[in-house]
Amino acid sequence: MSKVKVWKPSEAEILEAKRWSTWSKEESVFDWYYDEPEQFYVVEGEVDVELDDGTKVSFGAGDMVRFEGGVGCKWHVKKKIFKHYTFG
């Protein structure tokens, strides 16, 4: 199973995501560790992520993203991100 999944969500998925909490971050680089699964819908922004195993993943506005638990990575926020997110 993939550690990160990126897809174009359906209208129903977007409506559900808009009920989740929100988070934003300016252009920056930082390390992150997912101790539990997180799914989020990117409203705006552009991000490149490098996983601890060297895998690179990119996502941006309009993407739905799911990180599995136990994933370490480095985020490169290229354009300010705003997202709706949920854990589990």
DSSP file (Angstrom, degrees, kcal/mol; ACC not computed):
  #  RESIDUE AA STRUCTURE BP1 BP2  ACC     N-H-->O    O-->H-N    N-H-->O    O-->H-N    TCO  KAPPA ALPHA  PHI   PSI    X-CA   Y-CA   Z-CA
    1    1 A M              0   0    0      0, 0.0     2,-0.1     0, 0.0     0, 0.0   0.000 360.0 360.0 360.0 139.7    0.0    0.0    0.0
    2    2 A S        -     0   0    0      1,-0.1     3,-0.1    65,-0.0    66,-0.0  -0.387 360.0-141.3 -69.7 144.2    1.2    3.5   -0.9
    3    3 A K  S    S+     0   0    0      1,-0.2    65,-2.7    -2,-0.1     2,-0.4   0.765  90.0  29.2 -76.0 -25.7    2.3    5.8    2.0
    4    4 A V  E     -A   67   0A   0     63,-0.2     2,-0.4     2,-0.0    63,-0.2  -1.000  67.0-168.4-137.9 134.8    0.7    8.8    0.2
    5    5 A K  E     -A   66   0A   0     61,-2.2    61,-2.4    -2,-0.4     2,-0.4  -0.986   2.9-172.9-123.9 134.2   -2.2    9.0   -2.2
    6    6 A V  E     +A   65   0A   0     -2,-0.4     2,-0.3    59,-0.2    59,-0.2  -0.995  18.1 152.7-126.5 130.2   -3.1   12.0   -4.2
    7    7 A W  E     -A   64   0A   0     57,-2.6    57,-3.2    -2,-0.4    -2,-0.0  -0.974  49.7-101.4-151.0 164.6   -6.3   12.2   -6.3
    8    8 A K        -     0   0    0     -2,-0.3    55,-0.2    55,-0.2    -2,-0.0  -0.819  49.6-135.6 -87.7 115.8   -8.9   14.6   -7.8
    9    9 A P        -     0   0    0      0, 0.0     2,-0.1     0, 0.0    -1,-0.0  -0.265   9.9-113.8 -75.3 157.9  -11.9   14.3   -5.4
   10   10 A S     >  -     0   0    0      1,-0.1     4,-2.1    -2,-0.0     5,-0.2  -0.348  35.0-103.1 -76.4 166.5  -15.6   14.0   -6.3
   11   11 A E  H  > S+     0   0    0      1,-0.2     4,-2.4     2,-0.2     5,-0.2   0.881 124.6  53.8 -59.0 -37.9  -18.0   16.8   -5.5
   12   12 A A  H  > S+     0   0    0      1,-0.2     4,-2.1     2,-0.2    -1,-0.2   0.898 107.5  49.9 -64.8 -40.5  -19.3   14.7   -2.6
   13   13 A E  H  > S+     0   0    0      2,-0.2     4,-2.5     1,-0.2    -1,-0.2   0.892 110.6  50.2 -64.7 -38.9  -15.8   14.3   -1.2
   14   14 A I  H  X S+     0   0    0     -4,-2.1     4,-1.9     2,-0.2    -2,-0.2   0.923 109.4  50.7 -65.4 -43.9  -15.2   18.1   -1.5
   15   15 A L  H  < S+     0   0    0     -4,-2.4     4,-0.3     1,-0.2    -2,-0.2   0.908 112.6  46.9 -60.5 -42.0  -18.5   18.8    0.3
   16   16 A E  H >< S+     0   0    0     -4,-2.1     3,-1.8     1,-0.2     4,-0.3   0.932 110.1  53.3 -64.0 -45.0  -17.5   16.4    3.1
   17   17 A A  H >< S+     0   0    0     -4,-2.5     3,-2.0     1,-0.3    -1,-0.2   0.826  96.3  66.7 -60.9 -33.0  -14.0   17.9    3.4
   18   18 A K  T 3< S+     0   0    0     -4,-1.9    -1,-0.3     1,-0.3    -2,-0.2   0.599  94.8  59.2 -67.6  -8.9  -15.4   21.4    3.8
   19   19 A R  T <  S+     0   0    0     -3,-1.8    -1,-0.3    -4,-0.3    -2,-0.2   0.547  91.6  91.9 -91.0 -10.0  -16.8   20.3    7.2
   20   20 A W  S <  S-     0   0    0     -3,-2.0    66,-0.2    -4,-0.3    20,-0.0  -0.248  89.5 -84.7 -79.1 169.4  -13.3   19.4    8.4
   21   21 A S  E     -B   85   0A   0     64,-1.0    64,-2.5    63,-0.1     2,-0.3  -0.213  46.0-128.7 -65.6 163.6  -10.9   21.7   10.4
   22   22 A T  E     -B   84   0A   0     62,-0.2     2,-0.3    60,-0.0    62,-0.2  -0.835  23.4-179.9-120.3 158.9   -8.7   24.0    8.4
   23   23 A W  E     -B   83   0A   0     60,-2.1    60,-2.7    -2,-0.3     2,-0.3  -0.984   3.0-172.5-152.3 143.7   -4.9   24.8    8.4
   24   24 A S  E     -B   82   0A   0     -2,-0.3     2,-0.3    58,-0.2    58,-0.2  -0.969   1.6-175.1-138.7 156.9   -2.7   27.2    6.5
   25   25 A K  E     -B   81   0A   0     56,-1.9    56,-2.3    -2,-0.3     3,-0.1  -0.971  20.9-128.4-154.2 134.1    1.0   27.7    6.2
   26   26 A E        -     0   0    0     -2,-0.3    51,-0.2    54,-0.2    53,-0.1  -0.151  58.2 -58.7 -71.9 173.8    3.1   30.3    4.4
   27   27 A E  S    S+     0   0    0     51,-0.1     2,-0.3    49,-0.1    -1,-0.2  -0.359  87.3 124.0 -55.5 127.7    6.0   29.4    2.0
   28   28 A S  E     -C   77   0A   0     49,-1.0    49,-2.8    -3,-0.1     2,-0.4  -0.975  55.7-119.3-172.2 173.1    8.4   27.3    4.1
   29   29 A V  E     +C   76   0A   0     -2,-0.3     2,-0.3    47,-0.2    47,-0.2  -0.999  40.0 153.6-131.8 130.5   10.3   24.1    4.6
   30   30 A F  E     -C   75   0A   0     45,-1.9    45,-3.2    -2,-0.4     2,-0.2  -0.995  40.4-113.6-156.1 153.9    9.8   21.8    7.6
   31   31 A D  E     -C   74   0A   0     -2,-0.3     2,-0.3    43,-0.3    43,-0.2  -0.618  35.6-177.6 -84.9 147.3   10.0   18.2    8.8
   32   32 A W  E     -C   73   0A   0     41,-2.9    41,-2.8    -2,-0.2     2,-0.4  -0.994  16.7-159.2-146.3 150.6    6.8   16.4    9.7
   33   33 A Y  E     -C   72   0A   0     -2,-0.3     2,-0.9    39,-0.2    39,-0.2  -0.995  12.0-147.3-132.1 127.3    5.9   13.0   11.0
   34   34 A Y  E     +C   71   0A   0     37,-3.1    36,-3.8    -2,-0.4    37,-0.9  -0.816  17.9 176.0 -93.5 102.7    2.4   11.4   10.7
   35   35 A D  S    S+     0   0    0     -2,-0.9    -1,-0.2    34,-0.2    34,-0.1   0.603  76.3  20.1 -82.8 -10.2    1.8    9.3   13.8
   36   36 A E  S    S-     0   0    0     32,-0.1    35,-0.1    35,-0.1    -1,-0.1  -0.963 103.3 -78.4-146.6 161.1   -1.7    8.6   12.5
   37   37 A P        -     0   0    0      0, 0.0    51,-2.5     0, 0.0     2,-0.4  -0.297  44.8-168.8 -61.8 143.5   -3.4    8.8    9.1
   38   38 A E  E     -DE  67  87A   0     29,-2.2    29,-2.9    49,-0.2     2,-0.4  -1.000   7.1-169.1-134.2 135.7   -4.4   12.2    7.8
   39   39 A Q  E     +DE  66  86A   0     47,-2.6    47,-2.4    -2,-0.4     2,-0.3  -0.967  14.7 173.2-120.5 140.5   -6.5   13.1    4.8
   40   40 A F  E     -DE  65  85A   0     25,-2.9    25,-3.0    -2,-0.4     2,-0.5  -0.996  29.5-138.2-149.5 155.3   -6.9   16.6    3.5
   41   41 A Y  E     -DE  64  84A   0     43,-2.6    43,-2.1    -2,-0.3     2,-0.7  -0.958  24.8-138.5-112.2 122.7   -8.4   18.7    0.7
   42   42 A V  E     + E   0  83A   0     21,-2.8    20,-3.1    -2,-0.5    21,-0.3  -0.726  22.9 176.8 -87.1 115.0   -6.1   21.4   -0.7
   43   43 A V  E    S-     0   0A   0     39,-2.4     2,-0.3    -2,-0.7    -1,-0.2   0.883  71.3  -5.4 -82.3 -43.4   -8.1   24.6   -1.4
   44   44 A E  E    S+ E   0  82A   0     38,-1.6    38,-2.3    17,-0.1    -1,-0.3  -0.987  95.3  56.1-148.5 156.3   -5.1   26.7   -2.4
   45   45 A G  E     -     0   0A   0     -2,-0.3    16,-1.7    36,-0.2     2,-0.3  -0.535  58.8-105.9 118.7 177.8   -1.3   26.3   -2.6
   46   46 A E  E     +FE  60  79A   0     33,-1.7    32,-2.1    14,-0.2    33,-1.8  -0.954  32.8 178.6-151.1 127.3    1.4   24.2   -4.0
   47   47 A V  E     -FE  59  77A   0     12,-2.8    12,-2.3    -2,-0.3     2,-0.4  -0.990  18.1-161.9-137.6 138.9    3.6   21.7   -2.0
   48   48 A D  E     -FE  58  76A   0     28,-2.1    28,-2.6    -2,-0.4     2,-0.4  -0.973  17.8-166.8-112.5 135.6    6.4   19.2   -2.7
   49   49 A V  E     -FE  57  75A   0      8,-3.4     8,-2.8    -2,-0.4     2,-0.6  -0.980  10.2-159.1-125.1 135.3    7.0   16.5   -0.1
   50   50 A E  E     -FE  56  74A   0     24,-2.3    24,-2.1    -2,-0.4     6,-0.2  -0.963  17.4-143.9-113.2 119.7   10.0   14.3    0.2
   51   51 A L  E >   - E   0  73A   0      4,-3.1     3,-2.5    -2,-0.6    22,-0.3  -0.337  29.0-104.5 -76.2 161.2    9.4   11.1    2.2
   52   52 A D  T 3  S+     0   0    0     20,-2.2    21,-0.1     1,-0.3    -1,-0.1   0.766 122.2  57.2 -57.1 -26.5   12.1    9.6    4.4
   53   53 A D  T 3  S-     0   0    0     19,-0.3    -1,-0.3     2,-0.1     3,-0.1   0.397 123.7-103.1 -87.2   4.5   12.6    6.9    1.8
   54   54 A G  S <  S+     0   0    0     -3,-2.5    -2,-0.1     1,-0.3     2,-0.1   0.292  74.0 142.7  94.5 -10.1   13.4    9.5   -0.9
   55   55 A T        -     0   0    0     -5,-0.1    -4,-3.1     1,-0.0     2,-0.4  -0.403  39.8-146.1 -63.6 138.2   10.0    9.3   -2.6
   56   56 A K  E     -F   50   0A   0     -6,-0.2     2,-0.4    -3,-0.1    -6,-0.2  -0.916  17.3-178.3-112.8 136.9    8.8   12.7   -3.9
   57   57 A V  E     -F   49   0A   0     -8,-2.8    -8,-3.4    -2,-0.4     2,-0.4  -0.992   5.1-166.3-132.9 137.7    5.1   13.7   -4.0
   58   58 A S  E     +F   48   0A   0     -2,-0.4     2,-0.3   -10,-0.2   -10,-0.2  -0.956  13.8 161.2-124.3 145.6    3.6   16.9   -5.2
   59   59 A F  E     +F   47   0A   0    -12,-2.3   -12,-2.8    -2,-0.4     2,-0.2  -0.980   3.2 162.9-155.1 163.7    0.1   18.3   -4.7
   60   60 A G  E >   -F   46   0A   0     -2,-0.3     3,-2.1   -14,-0.2   -18,-0.3  -0.848  48.1 -11.7-161.1-164.8   -1.8   21.6   -4.9
   61   61 A A  T 3  S+     0   0    0    -16,-1.7   -18,-0.2     1,-0.3   -17,-0.1  -0.132 123.2  21.4 -49.8 131.2   -5.2   23.3   -5.2
   62   62 A G  T 3  S+     0   0    0    -20,-3.1     2,-0.3     1,-0.3    -1,-0.3   0.347  95.9 121.3  92.8  -4.9   -8.0   20.9   -6.0
   63   63 A D    <   -     0   0    0     -3,-2.1   -21,-2.8   -21,-0.3     2,-0.4  -0.678  52.1-147.8 -94.5 146.0   -6.2   17.7   -4.8
   64   64 A M  E     -AD   7  41A   0    -57,-3.2   -57,-2.6    -2,-0.3     2,-0.4  -0.926  24.2-170.4-103.5 136.6   -7.3   15.3   -2.1
   65   65 A V  E     -AD   6  40A   0    -25,-3.0   -25,-2.9    -2,-0.4     2,-0.4  -0.977  13.9-168.1-133.6 141.3   -4.3   13.8   -0.2
   66   66 A R  E     -AD   5  39A   0    -61,-2.4   -61,-2.2    -2,-0.4     2,-0.5  -0.977   2.5-167.3-132.8 122.1   -4.0   11.0    2.3
   67   67 A F  E     -AD   4  38A   0    -29,-2.9   -29,-2.2    -2,-0.4   -63,-0.2  -0.897  20.3-134.2-101.4 133.3   -0.9   10.2    4.3
   68   68 A E    >   -     0   0    0    -65,-2.7     3,-0.7    -2,-0.5   -34,-0.2  -0.456  33.6 -90.9 -78.5 158.9   -0.8    6.9    6.1
   69   69 A G  T 3  S+     0   0    0      1,-0.2   -34,-0.2   -34,-0.1    -1,-0.1  -0.370 108.3  39.6 -67.0 150.1    0.4    6.8    9.8
   70   70 A G  T 3  S+     0   0    0    -36,-3.8     2,-0.5     1,-0.3    -1,-0.2   0.604  81.2 135.9  87.3  13.1    4.1    6.2   10.4
   71   71 A V  E <   -C   34   0A   0    -37,-0.9   -37,-3.1    -3,-0.7     2,-0.4  -0.842  34.9-166.2-100.9 125.8    5.3    8.4    7.5
   72   72 A G  E     +C   33   0A   0     -2,-0.5   -20,-2.2   -39,-0.2     2,-0.3  -0.859  23.6 148.9-104.3 144.9    8.2   10.9    8.1
   73   73 A C  E     -CE  32  51A   0    -41,-2.8   -41,-2.9    -2,-0.4     2,-0.5  -0.969  44.3-114.7-162.4 173.1    8.8   13.6    5.5
   74   74 A K  E     -CE  31  50A   0    -24,-2.1   -24,-2.3    -2,-0.3     2,-0.4  -0.991  28.9-147.0-122.6 122.4   10.0   17.1    4.7
   75   75 A W  E     -CE  30  49A   0    -45,-3.2   -45,-1.9    -2,-0.5     2,-0.5  -0.716   9.3-167.4 -89.0 136.9    7.4   19.6    3.4
   76   76 A H  E     -CE  29  48A   0    -28,-2.6   -28,-2.1    -2,-0.4     2,-0.9  -0.890   9.6-160.7-120.7  95.4    8.4   22.3    0.8
   77   77 A V  E     +CE  28  47A   0    -49,-2.8   -49,-1.0    -2,-0.5   -30,-0.2  -0.690  15.4 174.2 -81.7 107.7    5.5   24.8    0.7
   78   78 A K  E    S+     0   0A   0    -32,-2.1     2,-0.4    -2,-0.9   -31,-0.2   0.818  71.7  20.2 -86.8 -33.8    6.1   26.6   -2.6
   79   79 A K  E    S- E   0  46A   0    -33,-1.8   -33,-1.7   -53,-0.1    -1,-0.3  -0.998 107.8 -82.1-134.7 136.2    2.9   28.6   -2.5
   80   80 A K  E     -     0   0A   0     -2,-0.4     2,-0.4   -35,-0.2   -54,-0.2   0.008  51.3-141.2 -39.7 129.8    0.9   29.3    0.7
   81   81 A I  E     -B   25   0A   0    -56,-2.3   -56,-1.9   -36,-0.2     2,-0.4  -0.783  22.0-178.1-102.5 142.6   -1.3   26.3    1.5
   82   82 A F  E     +BE  24  44A   0    -38,-2.3   -39,-2.4    -2,-0.4   -38,-1.6  -0.985  20.5 166.0-133.5 125.3   -4.8   26.3    2.9
   83   83 A K  E     -BE  23  42A   0    -60,-2.7   -60,-2.1    -2,-0.4     2,-0.4  -0.950  37.8-133.1-141.0 157.5   -6.4   23.0    3.5
   84   84 A H  E     -BE  22  41A   0    -43,-2.1   -43,-2.6    -2,-0.3     2,-0.3  -0.935  40.5-177.1-103.1 133.4   -9.3   21.2    5.2
   85   85 A Y  E     -BE  21  40A   0    -64,-2.5   -64,-1.0    -2,-0.4     2,-0.3  -0.922  21.5-176.0-137.6 158.8   -8.1   18.1    7.1
   86   86 A T  E     - E   0  39A   0    -47,-2.4   -47,-2.6    -2,-0.3     2,-0.3  -0.983  19.0-134.8-147.4 152.1   -9.2   15.1    9.2
   87   87 A F  E       E   0  38A   0     -2,-0.3   -49,-0.2   -49,-0.2    -2,-0.0  -0.735 360.0 360.0-105.7 156.2   -7.3   12.4   11.1
   88   88 A G              0   0    0    -51,-2.5   -50,-0.2    -2,-0.3    -1,-0.2   0.414 360.0 360.0 105.0 360.0   -8.0    8.7   11.2
